[in-house]
């Protein structure tokens, strides 16, 4: 992975979030089980992370497993959990050595203890890195995140740490899983689906969206570059109009 963020940067989004969709269909089109596609998709993450510095992308957030994905077959869920554990073990040294800081967002309650320990270790091992901030949404749902944040906020109100009249739209973000991250500038969804699937609901209020037909295992650094360049040409007014 490149270590110098200053080479060949282009105008574009600082924070890109990706709904990595299409692994299962990619595998089935090849006559393989869905988990084959998930393994291919995991390998694609590395290429995308490697491309970020040269594109000026400082923050990358990827949707790995949603709160709704527990509804999938037990075989697929177990296979995904095994894949997450293997990926962390395999990639920790590379991520640490190449300046990538990793964070996980989502509710960890349903995750197994070994996976949680690996997540904690990876976060700790990479906490001094600053080239790219990779955030992995694991057992994550936007509504669930807001509900958990609201509970923490309500607890602070009950404890007298926060006055109800002081709560405004700047308050809740301080309780979200993403509280240390900027909001995404660009959200990409692969596989041809045109929905956001409960991903970063609060944070993406003013994000630009790209819904593309490419299945995630076929997504390339070149396509990311194209989307970043397209983003740079957009006129983002955030509700205002030109003077």
FIZA-159172 format. One line per field, with one value per atom (N, C-alpha, C, O, CB): x, y, z. Coordinates in steps of 0.2 Angstrom, whole numbers, padded with zeros to 4 digits. Glycine has a CB too. Layout:
N
c1 = c(X	...)
c2 = c(Y	...)
c3 = c(Z	...)
END
This chain:
243
c1 = c(0004	0000	0004	0010	-0005	0002	0007	0007	0002	0004	0012	0013	0013	0012	0019	0013	0014	0007	0005	0019	0003	-0003	-0003	-0008	-0008	0003	0004	0005	0005	0009	0006	0007	0001	-0004	0012	0000	-0005	-0012	-0017	-0005	-0013	-0020	-0024	-0022	-0020	-0031	-0035	-0041	-0042	-0038	-0044	-0050	-0055	-0057	-0053	-0058	-0063	-0065	-0064	-0061	-0069	-0072	-0066	-0062	-0077	-0067	-0062	-0065	-0061	-0062	-0071	-0074	-0079	-0084	-0078	-0077	-0081	-0084	-0080	-0077	-0090	-0093	-0096	-0099	-0099	-0095	-0097	-0102	-0100	-0091	-0108	-0112	-0110	-0111	-0120	-0106	-0103	-0108	-0108	-0096	-0111	-0117	-0115	-0112	-0123	-0118	-0117	-0113	-0112	-0115	-0110	-0105	-0109	-0106	-0103	-0115	-0119	-0120	-0120	-0125	-0123	-0125	-0119	-0119	-0128	-0113	-0107	-0105	-0103	-0101	-0105	-0103	-0108	-0106	-0103	-0115	-0120	-0119	-0121	-0127	-0117	-0117	-0111	-0111	-0115	-0107	-0101	-0102	-0097	-0095	-0108	-0110	-0106	-0105	-0108	-0105	-0101	-0106	-0111	-0095	-0105	-0109	-0107	-0102	-0107	-0112	-0112	-0106	-0103	-0118	-0103	-0097	-0091	-0087	-0096	-0091	-0086	-0086	-0080	-0086	-0091	-0092	-0090	-0087	-0099	-0091	-0089	-0082	-0079	-0093	-0078	-0071	-0068	-0063	-0069	-0071	-0069	-0070	-0065	-0072	-0075	-0077	-0072	-0070	-0084	-0070	-0065	-0058	-0055	-0064	-0056	-0050	-0051	-0046	-0048	-0057	-0057	-0056	-0054	-0064	-0058	-0057	-0050	-0049	-0059	-0045	-0038	-0036	-0033	-0034	-0039	-0037	-0040	-0037	-0040	-0046	-0049	-0046	-0044	-0057	-0044	-0040	-0033	-0031	-0038	-0030	-0024	-0024	-0020	-0021	-0030	-0031	-0033	-0032	-0037	-0035	-0037	-0032	-0034	-0040	-0026	-0022	-0021	-0021	-0015	-0020	-0019	-0025	-0024	-0017	-0030	-0037	-0038	-0044	-0042	-0034	-0036	-0041	-0044	-0038	-0043	-0048	-0045	-0041	-0052	-0047	-0044	-0048	-0045	-0043	-0054	-0059	-0063	-0065	-0064	-0062	-0066	-0070	-0068	-0061	-0077	-0081	-0085	-0088	-0087	-0084	-0087	-0093	-0092	-0082	-0098	-0104	-0102	-0104	-0111	-0100	-0098	-0104	-0105	-0092	-0108	-0113	-0118	-0116	-0110	-0124	-0130	-0133	-0133	-0135	-0137	-0141	-0147	-0149	-0145	-0148	-0153	-0150	-0154	-0157	-0144	-0140	-0141	-0139	-0133	-0143	-0144	-0149	-0150	-0145	-0154	-0159	-0157	-0161	-0164	-0151	-0148	-0147	-0148	-0141	-0146	-0145	-0139	-0135	-0144	-0140	-0135	-0128	-0123	-0137	-0128	-0122	-0118	-0112	-0123	-0122	-0119	-0117	-0111	-0124	-0121	-0119	-0113	-0108	-0125	-0112	-0107	-0100	-0095	-0108	-0101	-0096	-0093	-0087	-0098	-0098	-0096	-0092	-0087	-0102	-0094	-0091	-0084	-0079	-0095	-0083	-0077	-0072	-0066	-0077	-0075	-0071	-0069	-0063	-0076	-0073	-0071	-0065	-0060	-0077	-0065	-0060	-0053	-0048	-0061	-0054	-0048	-0045	-0039	-0050	-0050	-0047	-0043	-0038	-0053	-0046	-0042	-0035	-0030	-0046	-0035	-0029	-0024	-0018	-0030	-0026	-0022	-0019	-0014	-0026	-0024	-0022	-0019	-0017	-0028	-0019	-0017	-0010	-0010	-0017	-0005	0001	0002	0005	0006	-0001	-0001	-0005	-0002	-0005	-0010	-0014	-0010	-0009	-0021	-0007	-0003	0004	0005	0000	0007	0013	0012	0017	0017	0006	0005	0001	-0002	0002	0000	-0003	-0010	-0013	0000	-0014	-0021	-0024	-0022	-0023	-0028	-0031	-0038	-0042	-0032	-0039	-0045	-0050	-0048	-0044	-0056	-0061	-0067	-0068	-0064	-0071	-0077	-0083	-0082	-0077	-0088	-0095	-0100	-0100	-0097	-0105	-0110	-0111	-0107	-0109	-0116	-0117	-0114	-0115	-0125	-0109	-0105	-0108	-0105	-0098	-0114	-0117	-0118	-0117	-0124	-0120	-0122	-0115	-0116	-0127	-0110	-0104	-0100	-0101	-0099	-0097	-0093	-0087	-0084	-0091	-0085	-0080	-0073	-0070	-0079	-0072	-0065	-0065	-0060	-0064	-0071	-0071	-0070	-0067	-0077	-0074	-0073	-0066	-0064	-0078	-0063	-0056	-0051	-0047	-0053	-0052	-0048	-0050	-0045	-0050	-0056	-0058	-0054	-0051	-0065	-0055	-0051	-0044	-0041	-0053	-0041	-0034	-0032	-0027	-0031	-0036	-0034	-0035	-0031	-0039	-0040	-0041	-0035	-0032	-0047	-0033	-0027	-0021	-0017	-0027	-0019	-0013	-0012	-0007	-0013	-0018	-0018	-0020	-0020	-0022	-0020	-0023	-0019	-0021	-0025	-0012	-0008	-0007	-0004	-0001	-0010	-0010	-0014	-0020	-0011	-0013	-0017	-0017	-0019	-0014	-0014	-0014	-0021	-0024	-0010	-0025	-0032	-0035	-0033	-0032	-0041	-0045	-0051	-0055	-0049	-0050	-0054	-0059	-0057	-0050	-0065	-0071	-0075	-0077	-0075	-0076	-0079	-0086	-0086	-0075	-0091	-0098	-0100	-0101	-0103	-0100	-0101	-0106	-0106	-0094	-0112	-0118	-0120	-0122	-0117	-0121	-0122	-0129	-0131	-0117	-0133	-0139	-0140	-0139	-0145	-0142	-0143	-0148	-0147	-0145	-0154	-0159	-0157	-0158	-0165	-0153	-0151	-0146	-0146	-0147	-0141	-0136	-0140	-0138	-0132	-0145	-0148	-0152	-0152	-0153	-0155	-0158	-0153	-0154	-0162	-0147	-0142	-0140	-0138	-0137	-0139	-0136	-0141	-0139	-0135	-0148	-0153	-0153	-0154	-0160	-0152	-0152	-0146	-0147	-0151	-0140	-0135	-0136	-0135	-0128	-0139	-0141	-0146	-0145	-0144	-0151	-0156	-0153	-0156	-0162	-0149	-0145	-0142	-0142	-0141	-0138	-0135	-0140	-0138	-0130	-0146	-0151	-0153	-0154	-0157	-0154	-0157	-0152	-0154	-0159	-0145	-0140	-0138	-0134	-0134	-0142	-0140	-0134	-0132	-0140	-0131	-0125	-0127	-0123	-0121	-0134	-0136	-0143	-0147	-0136	-0144	-0151	-0155	-0152	-0150	-0161	-0165	-0166	-0166	-0172	-0166	-0166	-0160	-0160	-0168	-0155	-0148	-0147	-0143	-0143	-0152	-0152	-0154	-0159	-0156	-0149	-0151	-0148	-0146	-0149	-0148	-0146	-0138	-0135	-0147	-0135	-0127	-0126	-0120	-0124	-0131	-0130	-0130	-0125	-0135	-0134	-0135	-0128	-0126	-0141	-0125	-0119	-0114	-0110	-0117	-0114	-0108	-0110	-0105	-0108	-0115	-0117	-0117	-0118	-0124	-0116	-0116	-0110	-0105	-0117	-0110	-0104	-0098	-0092	-0105	-0100	-0096	-0094	-0092	-0099	-0094	-0093	-0087	-0086	-0095	-0082	-0075	-0073	-0068	-0070	-0078	-0077	-0081	-0087	-0080	-0079	-0083	-0089	-0088	-0079	-0094	-0099	-0097	-0092	-0105	-0099	-0097	-0099	-0104	-0100	-0094	-0096	-0099	-0103	-0089	-0097	-0099	-0101	-0097	-0094	-0107	-0109	-0110	-0114	-0116	-0107	-0107	-0111	-0109	-0100	-0116	-0118	-0117	-0119	-0126	-0115	-0113	-0119	-0124	-0107	-0119	-0124	-0130	-0135	-0125	-0132	-0137	-0144	-0149	-0139	-0143	-0149	-0149	-0143	-0148	-0154	-0155	-0158	-0163	-0159	-0155	-0158	-0152	-0146	-0163	-0153	-0147	-0147	-0142	-0148	-0152	-0152	-0150	-0146	-0147	-0152	-0151	-0144	-0142	-0154	-0140	-0133	-0132	-0134	-0129	-0129	-0127	-0133	-0132	-0121	-0138	-0144	-0144	-0145	-0150	-0141	-0140	-0134	-0135	-0139	-0129	-0123	-0123	-0120	-0117	-0127	-0127	-0133	-0135	-0128	-0135	-0141	-0139	-0143	-0142	-0133	-0131	-0125	-0121	-0128	-0125	-0120	-0122	-0128	-0119	-0117	-0119	-0119	-0115	-0114	-0124	-0124	-0123	-0124	-0132	-0120	-0119	-0121	-0118	-0111	-0126	-0129	-0126	-0128	-0136	-0122	-0119	-0120	-0122	-0111	-0120	-0122	-0116	-0118	-0124	-0110	-0105	-0106	-0108	-0098	-0105	-0105	-0099	-0094	-0106	-0099	-0094	-0087	-0082	-0095	-0087	-0081	-0078	-0072	-0082	-0081	-0079	-0077	-0074	-0084	-0078	-0077	-0069	-0066	-0080	-0067	-0059	-0057	-0062	-0057	-0051	-0048	-0050	-0051	-0041	-0050	-0051	-0058	-0059	-0050	-0063	-0070	-0070	-0074	-0075	-0067	-0067	-0064	-0067	-0063	-0059	-0056	-0061	-0062	-0050	-0065	-0070	-0075	-0077	-0073	-0077	-0083	-0080	-0084	-0085	-0074	-0071	-0071	-0072	-0065	-0069	-0068	-0075	-0076	-0064	-0080	-0087	-0089	-0093	-0091	-0088	-0090	-0087	-0090	-0087	-0080	-0077	-0080	-0079	-0070	-0084	-0087	-0094	-0097	-0088	-0096	-0103	-0103	-0098	-0106	-0109	-0110	-0114	-0120	-0114	-0111	-0114	-0116	-0111	-0109	-0122	-0125	-0127	-0129	-0130	-0129	-0131	-0137	-0138	-0126	-0142	-0148	-0148	-0154	-0150	-0142	-0142	-0142	-0142	-0136	-0143	-0142	-0137	-0135	-0149	-0134	-0129	-0131	-0136	-0126	-0126	-0128	-0129	-0130	-0122)
c2 = c(-0006	0000	0006	0006	0000	0011	0017	0021	0021	0022	0024	0027	0035	0038	0025	0038	0045	0048	0046	0047	0051	0054	0060	0062	0055	0062	0069	0068	0073	0073	0062	0061	0060	0056	0055	0063	0062	0063	0059	0055	0067	0068	0072	0076	0072	0071	0074	0077	0075	0070	0082	0085	0080	0076	0091	0079	0074	0074	0078	0067	0068	0068	0066	0062	0063	0069	0067	0061	0057	0073	0060	0054	0050	0053	0056	0044	0040	0034	0031	0037	0033	0027	0022	0025	0029	0016	0011	0006	0002	0008	0005	-0001	-0006	-0006	0001	-0011	-0016	-0022	-0027	-0019	-0021	-0026	-0030	-0027	-0022	-0036	-0040	-0046	-0050	-0036	-0047	-0053	-0060	-0064	-0053	-0061	-0067	-0068	-0073	-0067	-0063	-0063	-0065	-0068	-0057	-0061	-0062	-0070	-0073	-0058	-0073	-0080	-0084	-0089	-0082	-0083	-0087	-0087	-0092	-0085	-0082	-0081	-0085	-0087	-0074	-0087	-0092	-0099	-0103	-0089	-0100	-0107	-0109	-0115	-0112	-0104	-0105	-0103	-0099	-0101	-0105	-0103	-0096	-0093	-0108	-0093	-0086	-0084	-0079	-0084	-0088	-0087	-0086	-0082	-0092	-0089	-0088	-0081	-0078	-0093	-0078	-0071	-0066	-0061	-0069	-0068	-0064	-0064	-0059	-0067	-0069	-0070	-0065	-0062	-0077	-0065	-0061	-0054	-0049	-0063	-0052	-0045	-0043	-0037	-0045	-0047	-0045	-0043	-0039	-0051	-0047	-0045	-0039	-0035	-0051	-0037	-0031	-0025	-0019	-0030	-0026	-0020	-0018	-0012	-0022	-0022	-0020	-0016	-0011	-0026	-0017	-0013	-0006	-0001	-0016	-0006	0001	0005	0011	0000	0002	0005	0008	0014	0001	0004	0006	0012	0016	0000	0012	0018	0025	0030	0016	0024	0030	0036	0042	0029	0035	0041	0045	0051	0038	0041	0044	0048	0053	0040	0047	0050	0056	0059	0045	0057	0062	0060	0064	0068	0053	0050	0049	0044	0044	0053	0052	0047	0043	0058	0046	0042	0037	0040	0046	0031	0026	0022	0019	0022	0022	0018	0013	0014	0022	0006	0001	-0003	-0004	-0004	-0005	-0008	-0016	-0018	-0006	-0019	-0026	-0031	-0036	-0027	-0029	-0033	-0029	-0026	-0039	-0030	-0026	-0029	-0035	-0023	-0025	-0028	-0033	-0037	-0023	-0032	-0036	-0042	-0047	-0032	-0043	-0048	-0055	-0060	-0047	-0054	-0060	-0064	-0070	-0058	-0062	-0066	-0070	-0075	-0061	-0070	-0075	-0082	-0082	-0072	-0086	-0093	-0094	-0090	-0098	-0099	-0100	-0101	-0099	-0105	-0105	-0106	-0100	-0099	-0111	-0095	-0089	-0085	-0082	-0086	-0084	-0080	-0082	-0079	-0079	-0089	-0092	-0091	-0090	-0099	-0092	-0091	-0084	-0083	-0093	-0079	-0072	-0070	-0067	-0067	-0073	-0072	-0075	-0072	-0074	-0081	-0084	-0079	-0079	-0091	-0077	-0073	-0066	-0064	-0071	-0063	-0057	-0059	-0055	-0054	-0064	-0066	-0067	-0065	-0072	-0071	-0072	-0066	-0065	-0077	-0062	-0056	-0051	-0049	-0051	-0051	-0047	-0049	-0046	-0046	-0056	-0059	-0058	-0057	-0067	-0059	-0059	-0052	-0051	-0061	-0047	-0040	-0035	-0030	-0037	-0037	-0033	-0030	-0024	-0036	-0034	-0032	-0027	-0022	-0037	-0028	-0024	-0017	-0012	-0028	-0018	-0011	-0007	-0001	-0013	-0010	-0006	-0003	0003	-0011	-0007	-0005	0000	0004	-0011	0001	0005	0011	0014	0001	0013	0019	0019	0025	0024	0013	0013	0013	0008	0007	0017	0017	0013	0015	0024	0008	0005	0006	0005	-0003	0007	0007	0003	0002	0015	0001	-0003	0001	0003	-0010	0001	0004	-0001	-0006	0010	-0001	-0005	-0008	-0007	-0011	-0012	-0015	-0022	-0026	-0016	-0022	-0028	-0034	-0039	-0027	-0033	-0037	-0044	-0049	-0034	-0045	-0051	-0055	-0060	-0051	-0051	-0054	-0059	-0058	-0049	-0064	-0068	-0065	-0060	-0075	-0068	-0065	-0065	-0060	-0069	-0070	-0070	-0064	-0061	-0077	-0064	-0058	-0051	-0047	-0059	-0050	-0044	-0043	-0037	-0044	-0048	-0047	-0045	-0041	-0053	-0048	-0047	-0039	-0036	-0051	-0037	-0030	-0025	-0020	-0029	-0027	-0022	-0022	-0017	-0025	-0028	-0028	-0024	-0020	-0035	-0025	-0021	-0014	-0010	-0023	-0011	-0004	-0002	0004	-0003	-0005	-0003	-0003	0001	-0008	-0008	-0009	-0003	-0001	-0016	0000	0005	0012	0016	0003	0013	0019	0025	0031	0018	0024	0029	0031	0036	0028	0027	0028	0034	0035	0022	0037	0043	0044	0049	0049	0039	0040	0039	0044	0035	0034	0033	0030	0026	0028	0033	0030	0025	0028	0036	0019	0014	0012	0010	0008	0013	0011	0006	0006	0018	0001	-0005	-0006	-0006	-0012	-0005	-0006	-0013	-0017	-0002	-0016	-0023	-0024	-0021	-0026	-0028	-0028	-0021	-0018	-0031	-0017	-0010	-0009	-0012	-0006	-0004	-0002	0005	0007	-0006	0010	0017	0018	0022	0020	0015	0016	0013	0016	0012	0007	0005	0009	0010	-0002	0012	0017	0023	0025	0019	0026	0032	0030	0034	0034	0024	0022	0021	0023	0015	0018	0017	0024	0025	0013	0029	0035	0039	0043	0039	0038	0042	0039	0043	0041	0033	0030	0033	0035	0022	0034	0037	0044	0047	0036	0048	0055	0055	0059	0058	0051	0051	0050	0053	0046	0045	0044	0050	0051	0038	0053	0059	0065	0068	0062	0065	0070	0068	0072	0070	0061	0059	0060	0061	0051	0059	0060	0068	0069	0056	0072	0079	0082	0087	0081	0078	0080	0084	0087	0074	0084	0087	0090	0086	0083	0096	0099	0098	0099	0107	0096	0095	0101	0100	0093	0107	0113	0114	0118	0119	0111	0112	0107	0107	0111	0102	0097	0100	0103	0091	0100	0102	0097	0092	0109	0099	0094	0093	0088	0097	0097	0096	0091	0089	0103	0090	0086	0078	0075	0087	0076	0068	0066	0060	0067	0069	0066	0065	0061	0071	0068	0067	0060	0058	0072	0057	0050	0045	0039	0051	0047	0041	0037	0040	0045	0032	0028	0031	0030	0021	0036	0039	0046	0051	0040	0047	0054	0057	0063	0054	0053	0056	0056	0058	0051	0055	0055	0061	0063	0048	0063	0068	0064	0058	0072	0068	0065	0063	0066	0070	0058	0056	0061	0064	0049	0062	0067	0063	0065	0070	0057	0052	0046	0042	0052	0043	0036	0033	0035	0036	0027	0023	0016	0013	0021	0014	0008	0004	0006	0008	-0002	-0006	-0011	-0012	-0010	-0014	-0020	-0018	-0022	-0024	-0012	-0009	-0008	-0006	-0015	-0009	-0007	0000	0003	-0012	0003	0010	0012	0015	0014	0009	0011	0011	0009	0005	0014	0015	0010	0010	0022	0006	0000	0002	-0002	-0005	0007	0008	0010	0008	0002	0013	0014	0022	0026	0012	0024	0030	0035	0040	0032	0034	0038	0045	0050	0035	0046	0053	0057	0062	0053	0053	0056	0058	0062	0051	0055	0056	0060	0060	0049	0064	0069	0073	0075	0074	0075	0080	0076	0080	0086	0070	0066	0066	0066	0059	0065	0064	0056	0053	0067	0054	0047	0044	0048	0044	0038	0035	0028	0024	0036	0026	0019	0016	0019	0019	0011	0009	0001	-0002	0010	-0001	-0008	-0013	-0019	-0008	-0011	-0015	-0019	-0016	-0011	-0026	-0030	-0029	-0028	-0037	-0029	-0027	-0031	-0028	-0028	-0037	-0041	-0038	-0040	-0048	-0035	-0032	-0025	-0022	-0033	-0022	-0015	-0013	-0017	-0012	-0009	-0008	-0001	0004	-0008	0000	0007	0012	0018	0006	0010	0014	0017	0023	0011	0012	0015	0020	0024	0009	0018	0023	0030	0035	0020	0030	0036	0040	0046	0035	0036	0039	0043	0048	0034	0039	0042	0048	0053	0036	0048	0053	0059	0065	0051	0058	0064	0067	0073	0062	0063	0065	0069	0074	0059	0067	0070	0077	0082	0067	0078	0084	0089	0095	0083	0087	0092	0094	0098	0088	0091	0093	0099	0102	0087	0102	0109	0107	0106	0114	0107	0105	0112	0116	0101	0113	0119	0119	0124	0122	0113	0111	0115	0118	0113	0116	0119	0126	0130	0118	0129	0136	0137	0132	0139	0143	0145	0150	0154	0148	0150	0155	0162	0164	0154	0166	0173	0177	0183	0176)
c3 = c(0000	0000	0000	0003	0006	-0004	-0004	0003	0006	-0009	0004	0011	0010	0015	0014	0004	0003	0001	-0005	-0001	0005	0003	-0001	-0004	0009	-0003	-0006	-0014	-0018	-0004	-0016	-0023	-0027	-0025	-0024	-0033	-0038	-0035	-0037	-0041	-0030	-0027	-0033	-0036	-0021	-0033	-0037	-0033	-0027	-0043	-0036	-0032	-0031	-0036	-0036	-0026	-0025	-0018	-0014	-0027	-0016	-0009	-0004	-0005	-0009	0002	0007	0011	0013	0012	0011	0015	0010	0008	0021	0008	0004	0008	0012	-0002	0007	0011	0005	0000	0016	0006	0001	0004	0009	-0002	0001	0002	-0003	-0009	0001	0000	-0004	-0006	-0002	-0001	-0011	-0013	-0019	-0024	-0014	-0019	-0026	-0025	-0030	-0031	-0019	-0018	-0020	-0024	-0011	-0017	-0018	-0026	-0028	-0014	-0029	-0036	-0040	-0045	-0038	-0039	-0042	-0042	-0047	-0040	-0036	-0035	-0039	-0042	-0028	-0038	-0041	-0049	-0052	-0039	-0052	-0059	-0061	-0067	-0061	-0057	-0059	-0056	-0056	-0056	-0054	-0052	-0045	-0044	-0057	-0041	-0035	-0029	-0030	-0034	-0023	-0017	-0015	-0017	-0011	-0012	-0010	-0006	-0007	-0006	-0002	0002	-0003	-0001	0007	-0008	-0013	-0015	-0016	-0019	-0016	-0018	-0012	-0013	-0020	-0006	0000	0000	0002	0006	-0001	-0001	-0006	-0005	-0001	-0012	-0017	-0016	-0017	-0024	-0012	-0010	-0005	-0005	-0008	-0001	0005	0001	0004	0010	-0004	-0007	-0011	-0011	-0012	-0013	-0016	-0012	-0014	-0020	-0005	0000	0000	0000	0007	-0001	-0001	-0006	-0005	-0001	-0012	-0018	-0017	-0019	-0025	-0015	-0014	-0009	-0010	-0012	-0003	0002	-0001	0001	0008	-0005	-0008	-0012	-0013	-0012	-0015	-0020	-0017	-0020	-0025	-0011	-0007	-0007	-0009	0000	-0005	-0004	-0010	-0010	-0001	-0016	-0022	-0025	-0029	-0027	-0022	-0024	-0019	-0020	-0025	-0014	-0009	-0004	0000	-0012	-0004	0001	0007	0008	-0002	0013	0019	0023	0028	0023	0022	0026	0021	0016	0030	0023	0019	0024	0029	0015	0023	0027	0023	0018	0031	0025	0021	0025	0031	0018	0022	0025	0024	0019	0022	0030	0029	0031	0028	0034	0036	0039	0042	0047	0043	0040	0043	0049	0049	0038	0053	0058	0055	0058	0062	0048	0045	0042	0040	0040	0041	0038	0042	0040	0037	0049	0053	0050	0052	0060	0046	0043	0038	0036	0040	0036	0031	0034	0040	0028	0029	0032	0037	0037	0026	0041	0047	0044	0046	0051	0038	0035	0032	0033	0029	0029	0026	0032	0032	0022	0037	0043	0046	0048	0048	0047	0051	0046	0049	0052	0040	0035	0035	0034	0028	0035	0035	0042	0041	0035	0047	0054	0053	0056	0060	0051	0050	0045	0046	0047	0040	0035	0039	0037	0029	0043	0046	0051	0051	0050	0054	0059	0055	0057	0063	0049	0045	0042	0042	0040	0040	0037	0041	0040	0034	0048	0053	0054	0054	0059	0055	0057	0051	0052	0058	0045	0039	0037	0035	0033	0038	0036	0042	0040	0033	0048	0053	0052	0052	0060	0050	0050	0044	0044	0049	0038	0032	0034	0032	0026	0037	0038	0043	0042	0042	0048	0053	0050	0051	0059	0045	0042	0037	0035	0039	0034	0029	0030	0026	0023	0037	0039	0039	0039	0035	0039	0039	0046	0050	0035	0048	0055	0054	0050	0058	0058	0057	0063	0069	0056	0062	0067	0065	0059	0068	0070	0069	0072	0077	0071	0068	0070	0070	0066	0067	0074	0075	0082	0086	0070	0083	0090	0090	0086	0091	0095	0096	0100	0101	0098	0103	0107	0104	0108	0110	0098	0095	0092	0090	0090	0092	0089	0094	0100	0087	0092	0096	0100	0097	0093	0105	0109	0105	0106	0116	0102	0098	0093	0092	0095	0089	0084	0087	0085	0080	0093	0096	0099	0098	0102	0101	0103	0098	0098	0107	0092	0086	0084	0082	0080	0084	0082	0087	0084	0082	0093	0098	0097	0097	0105	0095	0094	0088	0088	0094	0083	0077	0078	0075	0071	0081	0082	0087	0085	0086	0091	0096	0092	0093	0102	0088	0084	0079	0077	0081	0076	0071	0073	0069	0065	0080	0082	0081	0081	0090	0080	0079	0071	0069	0081	0067	0060	0057	0061	0056	0052	0050	0042	0040	0053	0038	0031	0028	0025	0028	0030	0028	0034	0038	0022	0036	0041	0038	0035	0045	0039	0037	0042	0048	0034	0041	0046	0043	0037	0048	0047	0045	0049	0055	0046	0045	0049	0049	0044	0044	0055	0056	0062	0067	0059	0060	0064	0065	0070	0070	0059	0059	0056	0051	0056	0059	0055	0057	0063	0057	0053	0054	0060	0064	0048	0059	0064	0071	0076	0062	0071	0077	0080	0086	0076	0076	0079	0082	0087	0073	0079	0081	0088	0093	0076	0088	0094	0100	0106	0093	0099	0104	0106	0112	0102	0101	0103	0107	0112	0096	0105	0109	0116	0121	0106	0117	0124	0128	0134	0124	0125	0129	0130	0136	0125	0125	0127	0132	0137	0120	0132	0137	0144	0149	0136	0144	0151	0153	0159	0150	0149	0151	0154	0158	0146	0151	0153	0160	0164	0148	0161	0167	0173	0178	0166	0171	0176	0177	0181	0174	0173	0174	0171	0172	0181	0166	0162	0156	0153	0160	0154	0149	0150	0152	0142	0148	0149	0143	0137	0151	0143	0137	0133	0126	0139	0135	0131	0127	0122	0135	0129	0125	0120	0116	0130	0119	0114	0107	0106	0115	0102	0095	0090	0092	0094	0084	0079	0079	0076	0072	0083	0084	0090	0091	0085	0094	0100	0098	0100	0105	0095	0093	0090	0092	0089	0085	0082	0087	0086	0077	0093	0098	0101	0105	0103	0100	0103	0098	0100	0107	0092	0086	0086	0089	0080	0083	0082	0079	0080	0079	0074	0070	0073	0069	0063	0079	0082	0080	0081	0089	0079	0078	0070	0068	0081	0066	0059	0056	0058	0056	0050	0046	0043	0042	0041	0041	0037	0030	0028	0037	0027	0021	0015	0015	0019	0011	0005	0000	-0004	0003	-0001	-0007	-0004	-0001	-0013	-0006	-0004	-0011	-0015	0000	-0011	-0017	-0015	-0010	-0020	-0020	-0019	-0025	-0031	-0017	-0025	-0030	-0032	-0027	-0030	-0037	-0039	-0042	-0044	-0033	-0043	-0047	-0043	-0045	-0052	-0036	-0032	-0030	-0029	-0025	-0030	-0029	-0022	-0022	-0035	-0017	-0010	-0005	-0007	-0008	0001	0005	0011	0014	0008	0011	0016	0023	0026	0013	0026	0033	0034	0040	0037	0030	0031	0032	0027	0024	0037	0039	0038	0034	0035	0041	0039	0041	0038	0043	0047	0050	0046	0044	0057	0045	0043	0035	0033	0044	0031	0024	0022	0016	0021	0026	0025	0019	0015	0031	0018	0012	0008	0004	0015	0008	0004	-0003	-0004	0007	-0007	-0014	-0015	-0012	-0019	-0019	-0020	-0027	-0032	-0018	-0028	-0034	-0034	-0030	-0036	-0038	-0038	-0045	-0050	-0037	-0044	-0050	-0051	-0046	-0050	-0057	-0059	-0057	-0056	-0066	-0056	-0055	-0049	-0043	-0055	-0049	-0043	-0039	-0042	-0044	-0032	-0028	-0030	-0030	-0021	-0031	-0033	-0039	-0040	-0033	-0043	-0050	-0049	-0054	-0055	-0043	-0042	-0042	-0039	-0036	-0046	-0046	-0044	-0043	-0054	-0043	-0041	-0047	-0045	-0040	-0053	-0058	-0058	-0060	-0065	-0056	-0055	-0050	-0050	-0055	-0044	-0039	-0041	-0039	-0033	-0045	-0047	-0052	-0051	-0051	-0056	-0060	-0056	-0057	-0065	-0051	-0047	-0043	-0041	-0042	-0040	-0037	-0041	-0039	-0034	-0047	-0052	-0054	-0054	-0058	-0054	-0056	-0050	-0051	-0057	-0044	-0038	-0038	-0036	-0031	-0040	-0040	-0045	-0044	-0042	-0049	-0054	-0052	-0055	-0061	-0046	-0044	-0040	-0038	-0039	-0041	-0037	-0031	-0031	-0042	-0025	-0019	-0015	-0013	-0014	-0014	-0011	-0004	-0001	-0016	-0002	0005	0006	0012	0010	0002	0003	0001	0001	0010	0000	-0002	-0010	-0014	0001	-0012	-0019	-0020	-0016	-0022	-0026	-0028	-0027	-0028	-0035	-0024	-0023	-0029	-0029	-0019)
END
